[in-house]
């Protein structure tokens, strides 16, 4: 069985391309992330096929945000696909609604703190509260976990501070913004290597382009796994 600490992001245009990539990766990868970008390209059908026919674990990265009743209904519907992880924004009212929608299911609700593609300048543009990004991420994580989230999404730079929170005991930390040694940063601004992310307290790392853009995605996935402690 592949090491499920590695989650490969299927940030490709459509379900057919995603399925071909998963088939190429084969038994090297057991956990996949399907995001909002593929929702209209058959993402839910791909999630179902990978889960039911190939025995893979599925992280559905929808980053839901709306009024409580709408979030609850959306989560209830998405949980019918037997997904493993589902993301919502970390605002406490959203997390509480998502927990209601996932009641009775095994789906883990993960709260987004601050996107790893954002820095302090981006937060200023969005009129977000002043303060150090890492401090804001940690505070948002604390509030989301207190509201009932099963875990949080955070950059590797904030993983250690979140792991130290009393509220984080027994909770998951999933880190995007992970780049293997020597890989390009792409559109991420707060990054670390796979090994550093796990040593900082992450349970799972998410890697996309450095794997699926590689000449041999399977070899690239194995190289990432070799970096894990």
N, CA, C and O of each residue as an XYZ file, in Angstrom:
916
protein
N       0.846     -1.198      0.000
C       0.000      0.000      0.000
C       0.882      1.249      0.000
O       1.851      1.329      0.755
N       0.545      2.214     -0.842
C       1.319      3.443     -0.921
C       1.195      4.240      0.373
O       0.238      4.074      1.129
N       2.163      5.096      0.614
C       2.179      5.957      1.790
C       1.147      7.074      1.586
O       1.335      7.945      0.737
N       0.061      7.047      2.363
C      -1.002      8.023      2.118
C      -0.716      9.386      2.737
O      -1.586     10.257      2.738
N       0.490      9.581      3.260
C       0.866     10.931      3.680
C       1.033     11.845      2.471
O       0.919     13.065      2.593
N       1.302     11.264      1.309
C       1.378     12.029      0.071
C       0.011     12.050     -0.598
O      -0.557     11.005     -0.916
N      -0.508     13.258     -0.807
C      -1.742     13.447     -1.569
C      -1.365     14.148     -2.866
O      -0.781     15.231     -2.846
N      -1.697     13.535     -3.983
C      -1.395     14.135     -5.286
C      -2.598     14.952     -5.759
O      -3.715     14.442     -5.844
N      -2.352     16.219     -6.064
C      -3.406     17.109     -6.542
C      -3.624     16.895     -8.030
O      -2.722     17.112     -8.838
N      -4.830     16.468     -8.383
C      -5.172     16.265     -9.789
C      -5.690     17.573    -10.384
O      -6.852     17.679    -10.776
N      -4.807     18.561    -10.443
C      -5.187     19.877    -10.961
C      -5.031     19.891    -12.475
O      -4.267     20.677    -13.035
N      -5.772     19.005    -13.116
C      -5.749     18.851    -14.565
C      -7.130     19.243    -15.110
O      -8.079     19.370    -14.338
N      -7.252     19.436    -16.436
C      -8.483     20.034    -16.972
C      -9.760     19.226    -16.820
O     -10.837     19.801    -16.660
N      -9.661     17.904    -16.867
C     -10.895     17.119    -16.883
C     -10.670     15.749    -16.265
O      -9.542     15.349    -15.977
N     -11.782     15.040    -16.069
C     -11.737     13.746    -15.388
C     -10.960     12.701    -16.174
O     -10.272     11.870    -15.582
N     -11.061     12.730    -17.504
C     -10.351     11.743    -18.314
C      -8.841     11.887    -18.141
O      -8.132     10.892    -17.992
N      -8.350     13.127    -18.162
C      -6.925     13.367    -17.944
C      -6.522     12.942    -16.541
O      -5.456     12.358    -16.343
N      -7.383     13.237    -15.562
C      -7.106     12.847    -14.186
C      -7.029     11.340    -14.019
O      -6.160     10.825    -13.316
N      -7.951     10.634    -14.676
C      -7.960      9.171    -14.580
C      -6.704      8.581    -15.217
O      -6.110      7.645    -14.681
N      -6.306      9.129    -16.358
C      -5.089      8.642    -17.021
C      -3.867      8.872    -16.145
O      -2.980      8.021    -16.071
N      -3.822     10.020    -15.483
C      -2.705     10.290    -14.582
C      -2.701      9.316    -13.415
O      -1.651      8.791    -13.046
N      -3.871      9.071    -12.832
C      -3.958      8.121    -11.717
C      -3.526      6.723    -12.151
O      -2.870      6.010    -11.391
N      -3.889      6.334    -13.365
C      -3.484      5.027    -13.876
C      -1.973      4.978    -14.085
O      -1.344      3.947    -13.848
N      -1.390      6.095    -14.530
C       0.065      6.165    -14.704
C       0.779      6.032    -13.359
O       1.799      5.351    -13.252
N       0.232      6.690    -12.338
C       0.842      6.636    -11.011
C       0.650      5.275    -10.349
O       1.480      4.839     -9.551
N      -0.451      4.609    -10.687
C      -0.683      3.251    -10.213
C      -0.617      3.109     -8.707
O      -1.200      3.905     -7.971
N       0.101      2.084     -8.249
C       0.151      1.803     -6.814
C       1.155      2.690     -6.072
O       1.350      2.520     -4.868
N       1.798      3.640     -6.779
C       2.724      4.548     -6.112
C       1.987      5.585     -5.278
O       2.556      6.155     -4.346
N       0.713      5.831     -5.612
C      -0.075      6.872     -4.934
C      -1.433      6.309     -4.538
O      -2.087      5.635     -5.334
N      -1.855      6.584     -3.310
C      -3.139      6.057     -2.832
C      -4.143      7.144     -2.473
O      -5.284      6.837     -2.129
N      -3.733      8.420     -2.550
C      -4.581      9.513     -2.073
C      -4.532     10.643     -3.101
O      -3.453     11.072     -3.508
N      -5.712     11.122     -3.519
C      -5.787     12.171     -4.538
C      -6.649     13.329     -4.079
O      -7.645     13.150     -3.378
N      -6.240     14.532     -4.494
C      -7.032     15.734     -4.260
C      -7.685     16.168     -5.558
O      -7.026     16.282     -6.592
N      -8.975     16.407     -5.496
C      -9.719     16.927     -6.632
C     -10.292     18.273     -6.216
O     -11.012     18.375     -5.223
N      -9.963     19.311     -6.990
C     -10.316     20.661     -6.591
C     -11.438     21.275     -7.398
O     -12.027     20.648     -8.278
N     -11.713     22.524     -7.067
C     -12.811     23.253     -7.677
C     -12.630     23.407     -9.181
O     -13.608     23.436     -9.927
N     -11.379     23.506     -9.625
C     -11.118     23.697    -11.047
C     -11.615     22.566    -11.922
O     -11.865     22.768    -13.110
N     -11.763     21.362    -11.349
C     -12.241     20.231    -12.136
C     -13.717     19.920    -11.900
O     -14.241     18.942    -12.433
N     -14.378     20.745    -11.110
C     -15.768     20.445    -10.769
C     -16.635     20.321    -12.013
O     -17.458     19.410    -12.106
N     -16.457     21.236    -12.979
C     -17.259     21.182    -14.198
C     -16.650     20.261    -15.250
O     -17.212     20.093    -16.333
N     -15.505     19.667    -14.934
C     -14.863     18.744    -15.867
C     -15.009     17.294    -15.455
O     -14.218     16.442    -15.862
N     -16.023     17.012    -14.644
C     -16.268     15.641    -14.212
C     -15.578     15.263    -12.926
O     -15.341     14.082    -12.672
N     -15.250     16.250    -12.105
C     -14.500     15.977    -10.883
C     -15.187     15.035     -9.919
O     -14.539     14.171     -9.329
N     -16.500     15.191     -9.748
C     -17.211     14.319     -8.809
C     -17.285     12.889     -9.345
O     -17.188     11.928     -8.582
N     -17.459     12.755    -10.668
C     -17.468     11.414    -11.265
C     -16.100     10.759    -11.102
O     -16.010      9.562    -10.828
N     -15.035     11.541    -11.270
C     -13.686     11.008    -11.094
C     -13.463     10.591     -9.648
O     -12.899      9.530     -9.381
N     -13.904     11.425     -8.721
C     -13.769     11.082     -7.302
C     -14.444      9.747     -7.015
O     -13.883      8.893     -6.329
N     -15.639      9.577     -7.539
C     -16.390      8.351     -7.304
C     -15.690      7.141     -7.923
O     -15.622      6.076     -7.311
N     -15.170      7.314     -9.139
C     -14.508      6.185     -9.807
C     -13.223      5.796     -9.102
O     -12.961      4.610     -8.899
N     -12.419      6.782     -8.725
C     -11.171      6.472     -8.030
C     -11.434      5.800     -6.691
O     -10.697      4.905     -6.280
N     -12.486      6.236     -6.017
C     -12.815      5.677     -4.700
C     -13.390      4.274     -4.815
O     -12.917      3.341     -4.166
N     -14.413      4.135     -5.645
C     -15.164      2.887     -5.674
C     -14.499      1.797     -6.504
O     -14.578      0.620     -6.154
N     -13.844      2.176     -7.602
C     -13.297      1.164     -8.515
C     -11.800      0.948     -8.361
O     -11.278     -0.100     -8.741
N     -11.098      1.955     -7.796
C      -9.646      1.827     -7.677
C      -9.171      1.825     -6.228
O      -7.976      1.678     -5.971
N     -10.084      1.985     -5.287
C      -9.731      1.904     -3.879
C      -8.866      3.034     -3.363
O      -8.149      2.869     -2.377
N      -8.927      4.192     -4.025
C      -8.118      5.329     -3.602
C      -8.852      6.159     -2.548
O     -10.079      6.118     -2.451
N      -8.088      6.902     -1.772
C      -8.661      7.876     -0.855
C      -8.830      9.199     -1.602
O      -8.052      9.519     -2.501
N      -9.853      9.960     -1.220
C     -10.192     11.177     -1.966
C     -10.308     12.388     -1.040
O     -10.989     12.353     -0.014
N      -9.629     13.441     -1.434
C      -9.683     14.740     -0.778
C     -10.379     15.685     -1.760
O      -9.814     16.047     -2.791
N     -11.596     16.075     -1.432
C     -12.366     16.984     -2.281
C     -12.154     18.407     -1.760
O     -12.623     18.764     -0.679
N     -11.443     19.203     -2.543
C     -11.011     20.525     -2.100
C     -11.935     21.593     -2.685
O     -11.620     22.217     -3.699
N     -13.073     21.790     -2.034
C     -14.081     22.727     -2.529
C     -14.031     24.086     -1.838
O     -14.573     25.062     -2.358
N     -13.391     24.162     -0.677
C     -13.278     25.418      0.081
C     -14.638     26.122      0.185
O     -14.773     27.287     -0.190
N     -15.617     25.418      0.687
C     -16.974     25.947      0.740
C     -17.084     27.147      1.675
O     -16.473     27.181      2.743
N     -17.873     28.126      1.251
C     -18.139     29.296      2.081
C     -19.508     29.854      1.700
O     -19.734     30.213      0.544
N     -20.420     29.928      2.669
C     -21.756     30.461      2.414
C     -22.459     30.559      3.766
O     -21.845     30.351      4.812
N     -23.743     30.875      3.732
C     -24.501     30.864      4.969
C     -24.591     29.421      5.475
O     -24.435     28.470      4.709
N     -24.843     29.280      6.765
C     -24.795     27.959      7.382
C     -25.677     26.924      6.714
O     -25.225     25.808      6.456
N     -26.929     27.264      6.425
C     -27.853     26.287      5.858
C     -27.369     25.772      4.505
O     -27.528     24.592      4.193
N     -26.782     26.654      3.710
C     -26.294     26.258      2.390
C     -25.073     25.367      2.508
O     -24.961     24.369      1.795
N     -24.148     25.718      3.406
C     -22.972     24.877      3.616
C     -23.384     23.497      4.108
O     -22.871     22.486      3.628
N     -24.299     23.450      5.054
C     -24.760     22.163      5.589
C     -25.343     21.294      4.472
O     -25.039     20.104      4.387
N     -26.173     21.883      3.625
C     -26.783     21.121      2.536
C     -25.740     20.651      1.528
O     -25.803     19.518      1.049
N     -24.781     21.517      1.206
C     -23.744     21.154      0.250
C     -22.879     20.007      0.777
O     -22.561     19.069      0.047
N     -22.509     20.096      2.040
C     -21.679     19.047      2.637
C     -22.441     17.734      2.691
O     -21.881     16.676      2.404
N     -23.710     17.797      3.055
C     -24.508     16.570      3.103
C     -24.547     15.896      1.735
O     -24.438     14.674      1.637
N     -24.703     16.691      0.684
C     -24.737     16.134     -0.657
C     -23.395     15.562     -1.082
O     -23.339     14.478     -1.662
N     -22.318     16.276     -0.800
C     -20.989     15.815     -1.200
C     -20.566     14.563     -0.443
O     -19.835     13.730     -0.980
N     -21.013     14.429      0.780
C     -20.648     13.256      1.571
C     -21.227     11.967      0.998
O     -20.775     10.878      1.351
N     -22.209     12.077      0.130
C     -22.752     10.883     -0.516
C     -21.711     10.190     -1.397
O     -21.854      9.015     -1.732
N     -20.666     10.926     -1.766
C     -19.613     10.361     -2.600
C     -18.564      9.620     -1.775
O     -17.559      9.167     -2.323
N     -18.780      9.492     -0.479
C     -17.894      8.725      0.394
C     -16.465      9.257      0.343
O     -15.510      8.482      0.313
N     -16.323     10.582      0.332
C     -15.005     11.185      0.282
C     -14.355     11.161      1.661
O     -15.035     11.069      2.683
N     -13.037     11.246      1.670
C     -12.295     11.162      2.929
C     -12.109     12.528      3.570
O     -12.359     12.686      4.765
N     -11.672     13.524      2.790
C     -11.472     14.881      3.288
C     -12.300     15.846      2.445
O     -12.445     15.658      1.237
N     -12.843     16.879      3.089
C     -13.559     17.944      2.403
C     -13.186     19.264      3.050
O     -13.203     19.389      4.275
N     -12.847     20.258      2.221
C     -12.461     21.549      2.776
C     -13.612     22.553      2.776
O     -14.443     22.599      1.870
N     -13.614     23.355      3.845
C     -14.493     24.522      3.948
C     -13.633     25.664      4.470
O     -12.553     25.428      5.012
N     -14.097     26.887      4.313
C     -13.363     27.997      4.910
C     -13.469     27.909      6.438
O     -14.443     27.394      6.987
N     -12.425     28.433      7.105
C     -12.303     28.207      8.543
C     -13.123     29.101      9.443
O     -12.941     29.066     10.659
N     -14.035     29.914      8.886
C     -14.909     30.720      9.731
C     -15.766     29.795     10.602
O     -16.351     28.843     10.085
N     -15.852     30.049     11.896
C     -16.537     29.116     12.795
C     -17.962     28.751     12.370
O     -18.360     27.594     12.510
N     -18.742     29.717     11.852
C     -20.120     29.370     11.470
C     -20.137     28.398     10.297
O     -21.038     27.567     10.194
N     -19.144     28.497      9.411
C     -19.055     27.580      8.273
C     -18.659     26.185      8.767
O     -19.230     25.184      8.334
N     -17.693     26.127      9.664
C     -17.241     24.838     10.197
C     -18.365     24.127     10.927
O     -18.567     22.927     10.741
N     -19.096     24.854     11.754
C     -20.194     24.226     12.497
C     -21.257     23.674     11.548
O     -21.774     22.578     11.764
N     -21.578     24.423     10.512
C     -22.574     23.956      9.543
C     -22.074     22.722      8.805
O     -22.837     21.788      8.560
N     -20.789     22.719      8.451
C     -20.218     21.571      7.744
C     -20.256     20.321      8.609
O     -20.527     19.226      8.117
N     -19.985     20.486      9.899
C     -20.050     19.344     10.815
C     -21.462     18.762     10.844
O     -21.629     17.543     10.877
N     -22.464     19.615     10.833
C     -23.847     19.132     10.801
C     -24.111     18.360      9.509
O     -24.736     17.300      9.524
N     -23.628     18.905      8.393
C     -23.846     18.242      7.115
C     -23.143     16.901      7.006
O     -23.611     16.012      6.295
N     -22.024     16.746      7.705
C     -21.247     15.499      7.644
C     -21.633     14.514      8.738
O     -21.031     13.446      8.847
N     -22.624     14.855      9.546
C     -23.018     13.983     10.659
C     -23.361     12.580     10.170
O     -24.108     12.410      9.206
N     -22.810     11.587     10.842
C     -23.079     10.206     10.484
C     -22.200      9.672      9.372
O     -22.308      8.501      9.009
N     -21.339     10.501      8.829
C     -20.428     10.094      7.750
C     -18.993     10.080      8.261
O     -18.687     10.658      9.304
N     -18.115      9.409      7.507
C     -16.707      9.344      7.889
C     -15.879     10.483      7.308
O     -14.684     10.580      7.585
N     -16.494     11.341      6.511
C     -15.772     12.445      5.888
C     -15.199     13.386      6.939
O     -15.905     13.812      7.853
N     -13.907     13.710      6.803
C     -13.253     14.646      7.709
C     -13.377     16.060      7.146
O     -13.073     16.297      5.976
N     -13.818     16.984      7.970
C     -13.965     18.378      7.576
C     -12.674     19.125      7.912
O     -12.273     19.210      9.073
N     -12.042     19.657      6.886
C     -10.798     20.404      7.059
C     -11.038     21.880      6.779
O     -11.654     22.240      5.776
N     -10.549     22.725      7.668
C     -10.771     24.162      7.558
C      -9.588     24.850      6.892
O      -8.432     24.614      7.243
N      -9.897     25.698      5.934
C      -8.877     26.516      5.280
C      -8.616     27.738      6.156
O      -9.549     28.421      6.579
N      -7.346     28.004      6.420
C      -6.984     29.159      7.239
C      -6.764     30.369      6.327
O      -7.678     31.169      6.126
N      -5.567     30.501      5.783
C      -5.263     31.524      4.772
C      -4.560     30.809      3.618
O      -3.598     30.072      3.834
N      -5.035     31.026      2.415
C      -4.508     30.314      1.253
C      -2.994     30.472      1.150
O      -2.460     31.552      1.402
N      -2.306     29.396      0.779
C      -0.842     29.436      0.704
C      -0.330     30.274     -0.456
O       0.873     30.519     -0.550
N      -1.215     30.718     -1.340
C      -0.805     31.605     -2.431
C      -0.840     33.073     -2.017
O      -0.503     33.945     -2.818
N      -1.246     33.361     -0.768
C      -1.400     34.736     -0.309
C      -0.290     35.138      0.662
O       0.197     34.329      1.452
N       0.088     36.403      0.579
C       1.013     36.958      1.560
C       0.376     38.202      2.182
O      -0.794     38.493      1.932
N       1.147     38.934      2.992
C       0.576     40.060      3.710
C       0.028     41.132      2.770
O      -0.994     41.751      3.065
N       0.693     41.352      1.654
C       0.200     42.324      0.688
C      -1.162     41.950      0.136
O      -2.019     42.812     -0.057
N      -1.364     40.656     -0.120
C      -2.665     40.196     -0.618
C      -3.748     40.420      0.441
O      -4.866     40.819      0.116
N      -3.414     40.163      1.699
C      -4.390     40.359      2.771
C      -4.735     41.841      2.931
O      -5.880     42.195      3.211
N      -3.735     42.695      2.751
C      -4.002     44.131      2.803
C      -4.961     44.536      1.687
O      -5.882     45.323      1.909
N      -4.746     44.000      0.490
C      -5.627     44.307     -0.641
C      -7.067     43.883     -0.350
O      -8.019     44.523     -0.797
N      -7.208     42.798      0.403
C      -8.540     42.298      0.739
C      -9.099     42.889      2.025
O     -10.135     42.445      2.522
N      -8.410     43.893      2.563
C      -8.841     44.578      3.782
C      -8.939     43.629      4.973
O      -9.808     43.780      5.833
N      -8.042     42.654      5.011
C      -7.984     41.734      6.144
C      -7.248     42.392      7.308
O      -6.425     43.286      7.109
N      -7.549     41.945      8.508
C      -6.980     42.513      9.721
C      -5.457     42.550      9.679
O      -4.824     41.632      9.159
N      -4.876     43.605     10.224
C      -3.422     43.728     10.276
C      -2.835     42.643     11.169
O      -3.500     42.127     12.068
N      -1.584     42.310     10.904
C      -0.909     41.319     11.730
C      -0.060     40.396     10.884
O      -0.218     40.328      9.665
N       0.835     39.691     11.535
C       1.693     38.722     10.861
C       0.851     37.568     10.313
O      -0.053     37.075     10.988
N       1.155     37.146      9.089
C       0.348     36.102      8.451
C       0.338     34.822      9.296
O      -0.711     34.205      9.485
N       1.498     34.434      9.795
C       1.571     33.198     10.581
C       0.701     33.285     11.830
O       0.059     32.305     12.209
N       0.677     34.444     12.468
C      -0.150     34.615     13.665
C      -1.634     34.529     13.321
O      -2.415     33.930     14.061
N      -2.019     35.131     12.193
C      -3.418     35.089     11.776
C      -3.841     33.664     11.420
O      -4.942     33.234     11.765
N      -2.970     32.938     10.734
C      -3.262     31.551     10.387
C      -3.476     30.724     11.648
O      -4.425     29.945     11.734
N      -2.588     30.896     12.627
C      -2.688     30.121     13.861
C      -3.975     30.433     14.606
O      -4.622     29.533     15.141
N      -4.350     31.713     14.642
C      -5.585     32.088     15.318
C      -6.809     31.540     14.597
O      -7.742     31.047     15.232
N      -6.806     31.627     13.275
C      -7.932     31.079     12.512
C      -8.022     29.559     12.704
O      -9.116     29.007     12.825
N      -6.875     28.898     12.731
C      -6.866     27.457     12.951
C      -7.446     27.113     14.321
O      -8.248     26.189     14.450
N      -7.039     27.856     15.332
C      -7.521     27.624     16.694
C      -9.046     27.749     16.768
O      -9.714     26.926     17.392
N      -9.582     28.780     16.128
C     -11.024     29.001     16.158
C     -11.772     27.928     15.362
O     -12.841     27.477     15.773
N     -11.215     27.528     14.242
C     -11.862     26.497     13.428
C     -11.881     25.157     14.149
O     -12.886     24.446     14.123
N     -10.774     24.815     14.789
C     -10.712     23.548     15.520
C     -11.673     23.569     16.707
O     -12.322     22.568     17.010
N     -11.757     24.712     17.371
C     -12.684     24.840     18.490
C     -14.134     24.706     18.024
O     -14.997     24.266     18.784
N     -14.396     25.086     16.775
C     -15.748     24.995     16.220
C     -16.088     23.590     15.734
O     -17.223     23.326     15.337
N     -15.097     22.680     15.764
C     -15.381     21.298     15.420
C     -14.715     20.746     14.189
O     -15.015     19.622     13.786
N     -13.810     21.502     13.568
C     -13.100     20.984     12.398
C     -12.260     19.765     12.784
O     -11.715     19.689     13.886
N     -12.169     18.819     11.857
C     -11.338     17.632     12.083
C      -9.870     17.911     11.829
O      -9.004     17.111     12.183
N      -9.598     19.044     11.217
C      -8.226     19.412     10.912
C      -8.214     20.716     10.160
O      -9.255     21.337      9.946
N      -7.023     21.129      9.756
C      -6.882     22.396      9.046
C      -5.954     22.234      7.849
O      -5.127     21.325      7.784
N      -6.127     23.159      6.905
C      -5.191     23.314      5.805
C      -4.323     24.519      6.139
O      -4.842     25.597      6.431
N      -3.022     24.346      6.100
C      -2.126     25.453      6.413
C      -0.797     25.222      5.722
O      -0.444     24.090      5.394
N      -0.060     26.306      5.503
C       1.236     26.162      4.851
C       2.225     25.491      5.805
O       2.014     25.481      7.018
N       3.303     24.931      5.253
C       4.304     24.295      6.128
C       4.886     25.242      7.161
O       5.281     24.812      8.245
N       4.942     26.541      6.832
C       5.518     27.497      7.771
C       4.709     27.623      9.055
O       5.255     27.967     10.103
N       3.405     27.346      8.978
C       2.565     27.502     10.161
C       2.249     26.181     10.867
O       1.622     26.177     11.926
N       2.681     25.064     10.281
C       2.289     23.757     10.809
C       2.742     23.554     12.255
O       1.984     23.032     13.072
N       3.959     23.958     12.572
C       4.479     23.725     13.923
C       3.683     24.507     14.965
O       3.359     23.979     16.029
N       3.368     25.767     14.656
C       2.611     26.580     15.606
C       1.208     26.025     15.811
O       0.685     26.042     16.925
N       0.601     25.534     14.739
C      -0.739     24.952     14.856
C      -0.679     23.647     15.644
O      -1.528     23.391     16.497
N       0.320     22.830     15.356
C       0.447     21.551     16.062
C       0.600     21.765     17.565
O       0.202     20.909     18.355
N       1.170     22.892     17.964
C       1.393     23.172     19.396
C       0.121     23.622     20.104
O       0.100     23.689     21.333
N      -0.943     23.933     19.357
C      -2.183     24.386     19.988
C      -2.855     23.243     20.755
O      -2.882     22.116     20.260
N      -3.389     23.497     21.928
C      -4.141     22.457     22.635
C      -5.302     21.921     21.793
O      -5.618     20.732     21.843
N      -5.930     22.807     21.022
C      -7.071     22.394     20.183
C      -6.666     21.454     19.060
O      -7.517     20.770     18.492
N      -5.373     21.408     18.727
C      -4.906     20.593     17.602
C      -4.586     19.154     17.992
O      -4.238     18.341     17.135
N      -4.700     18.840     19.269
C      -4.400     17.474     19.704
C      -5.361     16.490     19.030
O      -6.579     16.627     19.138
N      -4.808     15.516     18.345
C      -5.619     14.515     17.663
C      -6.250     14.990     16.369
O      -7.046     14.269     15.768
N      -5.902     16.202     15.928
C      -6.462     16.758     14.698
C      -5.463     16.646     13.551
O      -4.272     16.420     13.764
N      -5.971     16.809     12.336
C      -5.140     16.694     11.144
C      -4.605     18.052     10.697
O      -5.285     19.073     10.808
N      -3.379     18.041     10.191
C      -2.829     19.207      9.508
C      -2.408     18.754      8.115
O      -1.575     17.859      7.964
N      -2.990     19.378      7.111
C      -2.690     19.049      5.719
C      -2.043     20.266      5.079
O      -2.585     21.370      5.150
N      -0.888     20.071      4.456
C      -0.130     21.203      3.934
C       0.002     21.167      2.423
O       0.672     20.292      1.875
N      -0.645     22.131      1.736
C      -0.288     22.398      0.349
C       0.957     23.284      0.355
O       1.570     23.475      1.405
N       1.336     23.821     -0.795
C       2.529     24.654     -0.835
C       3.783     23.847     -0.574
O       4.781     24.382     -0.092
N       3.738     22.544     -0.895
C       4.900     21.677     -0.710
C       5.590     21.497     -2.057
O       4.950     21.158     -3.053
N       6.883     21.723     -2.076
C       7.668     21.584     -3.294
C       8.889     20.718     -3.014
O       9.654     21.014     -2.096
N       9.086     19.650     -3.791
C      10.298     18.851     -3.615
C      11.542     19.706     -3.799
O      11.490     20.754     -4.443
N      12.648     19.267     -3.242
C      13.898     20.008     -3.357
C      14.210     20.296     -4.821
O      14.236     19.384     -5.648
N      14.448     21.575     -5.138
C      14.801     21.960     -6.499
C      13.637     22.289     -7.396
O      13.850     22.732     -8.525
N      12.387     22.088     -6.938
C      11.219     22.351     -7.780
C      10.891     23.842     -7.787
O      11.232     24.571     -6.856
N      10.217     24.284     -8.862
C       9.809     25.681     -8.973
C       8.704     25.986     -7.972
O       7.918     25.106     -7.622
N       8.641     27.234     -7.511
C       7.616     27.639     -6.542
C       6.224     27.700     -7.168
O       5.229     27.472     -6.480
N       6.141     28.009     -8.486
C       4.839     28.167     -9.117
C       4.114     29.361     -8.505
O       4.722     30.408     -8.284
N       2.797     29.209     -8.226
C       2.038     30.335     -7.685
C       1.957     30.322     -6.162
O       1.193     31.082     -5.567
N       2.748     29.457     -5.538
C       2.738     29.390     -4.084
C       3.776     30.342     -3.490
O       4.855     30.517     -4.055
N       3.450     30.957     -2.351
C       4.356     31.913     -1.736
C       4.907     31.437     -0.398
O       5.958     31.908      0.036
N       4.212     30.507      0.267
C       4.652     30.019      1.570
C       4.861     28.514      1.439
O       3.925     27.734      1.618
N       6.109     28.103      1.123
C       6.362     26.714      0.744
C       7.426     26.073      1.631
O       8.096     26.749      2.411
N       7.567     24.744      1.494
C       8.630     23.984      2.148
C       8.768     22.657      1.418
O       7.926     22.300      0.593
N       9.830     21.933      1.727
C      10.011     20.612      1.135
C       9.111     19.604      1.852
O       8.639     19.875      2.956
N       8.871     18.446      1.234
C       8.014     17.433      1.876
C       8.495     17.025      3.265
O       7.698     16.943      4.199
N       9.783     16.772      3.402
C      10.297     16.347      4.688
C      10.143     17.414      5.752
O       9.769     17.121      6.888
N      10.434     18.659      5.381
C      10.312     19.760      6.341
C       8.864     19.940      6.797
O       8.610     20.219      7.968
N       7.909     19.778      5.863
C       6.496     19.938      6.212
C       6.067     18.908      7.255
O       5.371     19.245      8.213
N       6.479     17.659      7.071
C       6.098     16.619      8.022
C       6.807     16.800      9.358
O       6.213     16.585     10.415
N       8.056     17.189      9.311
C       8.782     17.413     10.563
C       8.196     18.590     11.341
O       8.338     18.660     12.561
N       7.537     19.515     10.638
C       6.919     20.669     11.298
C       5.577     20.317     11.927
O       5.013     21.124     12.666
N       5.055     19.118     11.646
C       3.813     18.711     12.285
C       2.691     18.326     11.350
O       1.608     17.964     11.810
N       2.920     18.394     10.035
C       1.880     18.016      9.075
C       1.656     16.510      9.088
O       2.582     15.731      9.315
N       0.407     16.114      8.840
C       0.067     14.692      8.697
C       0.090     14.264      7.237
O       0.452     13.132      6.914
N      -0.302     15.182      6.358
C      -0.336     14.911      4.918
C       0.217     16.119      4.177
O       0.052     17.261      4.605
N       0.877     15.845      3.056
C       1.342     16.913      2.169
C       0.620     16.782      0.835
O       0.278     15.679      0.409
N       0.390     17.919      0.180
C      -0.274     17.935     -1.119
C       0.727     18.420     -2.159
O       1.293     19.505     -2.030
N       0.940     17.609     -3.188
C       1.875     17.954     -4.268
C       1.148     17.755     -5.595
O       0.520     16.720     -5.818
N       1.238     18.745     -6.466
C       0.555     18.663     -7.757
C       1.500     18.727     -8.924
O       2.000     17.702     -9.387
N       1.752     19.939     -9.406
C       2.538     20.119    -10.630
C       3.910     19.459    -10.630
O       4.301     18.907    -11.658
N       4.672     19.487     -9.519
C       5.974     18.821     -9.571
C       5.872     17.330     -9.896
O       6.854     16.721    -10.320
N       4.690     16.741     -9.699
C       4.491     15.335    -10.051
C       3.885     15.204    -11.437
O       4.457     14.526    -12.290
N       2.728     15.843    -11.689
C       2.068     15.559    -12.967
C       2.677     16.270    -14.162
O       2.371     15.922    -15.303
N       3.545     17.276    -13.924
C       4.253     17.906    -15.034
C       5.606     17.261    -15.295
O       6.301     17.639    -16.238
N       5.984     16.300    -14.475
C       7.287     15.652    -14.634
C       7.280     14.711    -15.840
O       6.226     14.191    -16.206
N       8.442     14.487    -16.462
C       8.518     13.539    -17.584
C       7.993     12.158    -17.201
O       7.347     11.486    -18.006
N       8.272     11.742    -15.970
C       7.732     10.493    -15.436
C       7.036     10.791    -14.115
O       7.695     10.837    -13.077
N       5.709     10.996    -14.126
C       5.000     11.286    -12.876
C       5.210     10.225    -11.799
O       5.326     10.549    -10.618
N       5.258      8.976    -12.204
C       5.449      7.894    -11.226
C       6.799      8.024    -10.521
O       6.881      7.869     -9.303
N       7.856      8.307    -11.284
C       9.181      8.484    -10.683
C       9.202      9.718     -9.795
O       9.833      9.721     -8.738
N       8.498     10.785    -10.233
C       8.453     12.010     -9.431
C       7.739     11.762     -8.101
O       8.171     12.260     -7.061
N       6.647     10.992     -8.133
C       5.940     10.669     -6.902
C       6.833      9.866     -5.967
O       6.870     10.123     -4.763
N       7.544      8.904     -6.512
C       8.436      8.097     -5.680
C       9.557      8.933     -5.096
O       9.994      8.692     -3.971
N      10.032      9.930     -5.864
C      11.082     10.806     -5.347
C      10.569     11.630     -4.167
O      11.296     11.847     -3.197
N       9.311     12.090     -4.250
C       8.728     12.809     -3.129
C       8.621     11.884     -1.916
O       8.964     12.278     -0.801
N       8.153     10.676     -2.128
C       8.023      9.717     -1.025
C       9.378      9.426     -0.383
O       9.467      9.217      0.827
N      10.430      9.413     -1.198
C      11.770      9.171     -0.663
C      12.244     10.302      0.243
O      13.124     10.108      1.082
N      11.643     11.512      0.064
C      12.017     12.653      0.917
C      11.328     12.629      2.275
O      11.717     13.368      3.180
N      10.294     11.776      2.430
C       9.534     11.780      3.664
C      10.305     11.103      4.781
O      10.955     10.082      4.558
N      10.239     11.661      5.982
C      10.981     11.069      7.110
C      10.331      9.792      7.593
O      10.822      9.166      8.532
